[in-house]
Amino acid sequence: LHSCQEFLIWLISHQLLKELGLFYGPPGNTKSERFACWSFWGTLVGTWSSAFFLVLDWDRPWQAWPIPCVAGSLFGFTVGFIAFLLSPFKGPPCISLLQQSLDSVDHSQDHLLDRCLAFLSTYSWVYSFKWTELFSCPELDPVSTCPKEWVEALSDCEIAELQKFVVGGSVPTSWPESLKSFAEQCVTLTQELIESATFSPPATSVAPQAPSQGILCLNAPARHLFYQCRPDELAGIAPRKVKPKKNHEIEIMSAFLCDLLQNSMLLSNSPLGGSSKDVSNTKVTFQTAPFEGPHDSQGYLSVKLPTSASVLVDLGSGLGHLPRRVLQRIGTTLPGTLIVAVESNPVLHAKALQLESKKPHSERRLIQLFAHVEKGEFGQFKEKLVAALEERWKQQENVEEKLRQIDYLLCGLHCCGDLSEAALQIFHVDPCAHAIVLVGCCYHKITTQTDDIRENIEREQAFTFPLSSQLRAAFHRFSDAGTTVAEKSLKATVALRLACQWSPQQWSQWSPREVYEHRIRVFIRSLLEVHLNPSHAPGTNITLLKRVARYPINCSLPSSACLTSVRQPLPELTTHWHTLKSVAASVAGEEPTDTTVIDTAELTRLAYTKADVWHLLPGLTALQQLVQPLIEALILVDRLWSLESAPDVQFATLVRLFNPKLSPRCMGIVAVKKTSDTLRPL
């Protein structure tokens, strides 16, 4: 009987604790949560411990237990309260060990992700629709979801006001506070995400042995690290047919890689905008902060991230402009360093080989490797890499020993889609990959987590977005709470595409004519989607839609002076519809008639029914420009946090490398593993 009673009491307590959320996990992150948890557990343990006094009078437990029960609960509460008071301090070993175990989970990251996902769930209508399906997908109609006061403000303003709005500038005082709050939350959450993945590297006052190529510094207002490349006499000499954007990226990336290989990077003592007189009222992010020019600092520290890398592996190398610039920079400083340029496009690989063949064989330190680098196929890539190095070293002594001890720095300049995640996976699984510098792009081409591979991902048999345990756990928390809006929206191609489109700074530089031309292209494409691609449309319509959607716009445009306002009359598209009708007839091999699949009268009627959308198009674009840095920051932080979990990682951070006006994918992911001579952070 007593055993049954004890079991029932235990079962009831277990269920109660589970319902209260106190059975699993450490105390919470706030004082009230820690106090409640410590006192609760102390009281519970003290109360049940008093049951040992039942041996004094086992036949009449209802008489023997009450007094010890009360005494035990008071004693347990007192012990729990004392533990609560001591918990913030790093005191005796027992308290320190206890505190370490309780702080093993970073609750601040969880709280930040929860806020981000809650915000993105609330405003999923801003980024979850396809522009091509603006009229054909009613359940994702942003116009009907957009608050009425937002529609009024965004549809009746100046283009310049929208462009200032997306980069943190002043906005009209008449705009609704909820709209201003939305923009402020986008900026704040983006800043906090980037800050959570930004860390100052270990540094010392001892000067580096090799000359520094650049300086790391903190941009205090935007909360990100940036790298400032020192001027170089060869910087202005761009390779033939290399565009200014690409040359800008090559110059900075090559300098950063050289500093890592030589352990010669400097760290500025004084953050940019660190003093109150330097801070403006404009709140900026890594995408909207101006590109940092020459920075005056009172002093520098020497960054200490020693690498044992003797090889640089460049993924997606193309024609090899980046590795050749790296070799130019290091010169004779690192005579034994080799660079392996990996390319999977046979045409580009052949051209790269042709460029390299023009140099004397004795000066060749660049190895061109044709290889496909894919997730889950690291073994094949490593075999090709080792074979290429073995071929280069075949005339030297101790080749086998060199191959066993090889360490390399992995880099990628705008690795597209899954190639970025393949690079991250290589860094995870290969002990020889000692460091990584990665700038990704084309997020919409990555393989995302779907229901049919969820189980494999949880078993770490797949490597795909989301990569970090923190973001996966956040998605699970929201799923358990009954909402998957943010998860589904963020994994959709349309959201990932938004994350890798032009930057807010680039859009803010568009002329009114460029804004109008983009607006009319979107409007026409959406109308054609409704007209040619309904659910019952034949397959031939899809081919026709792709053909006519790319056809140049054939209508008169207003003068530039009339395009400064968002409020514009509907364009006269009759001529354009007739042109497309002729194109459709030529595709079908017939003369244009009333039976042609493109009905000009129907398209004209449809256009007039969508006048409200026409007026809101620039405003919707502006809203997406506000969300774009937040979604990209979430992807970057997810990747950085996943690197922190890789074996033997000493240091990992995000660094802004490029000017977002030129190169919108401007953030680099940097991580370095430990070596035997690694210095502790000061």
HUUR-V768391 format. One record per helix or strand of 2 or more residues. SS is the DSSP state (2 for helix, 1 for strand). FROM is the first residue (numbers start at 1). TO is the last residue. If there is no record, write none. Layout:
ss: {SS & SS}
from: {FROM & FROM}
to: {TO & TO}
This chain:
ss: {2 & 2 & 2 & 2 & 2 & 2 & 2 & 2 & 2 & 2 & 2 & 1 & 1 & 1 & 2 & 1 & 2 & 1 & 1 & 2 & 1 & 2 & 2 & 1 & 2 & 2 & 1 & 2 & 1 & 2 & 2 & 2 & 2 & 2 & 2 & 2 & 2 & 2 & 2 & 2 & 2 & 1 & 1}
from: {2 & 31 & 93 & 107 & 124 & 131 & 138 & 142 & 148 & 159 & 177 & 203 & 214 & 224 & 244 & 266 & 276 & 300 & 311 & 321 & 338 & 346 & 361 & 366 & 378 & 399 & 408 & 418 & 433 & 443 & 451 & 469 & 485 & 493 & 504 & 512 & 540 & 560 & 574 & 600 & 611 & 649 & 667}
to: {20 & 86 & 102 & 122 & 127 & 133 & 140 & 145 & 155 & 166 & 196 & 204 & 219 & 229 & 262 & 268 & 278 & 303 & 315 & 330 & 343 & 356 & 363 & 370 & 392 & 405 & 416 & 429 & 441 & 445 & 458 & 480 & 491 & 499 & 508 & 532 & 549 & 562 & 588 & 609 & 644 & 656 & 673}
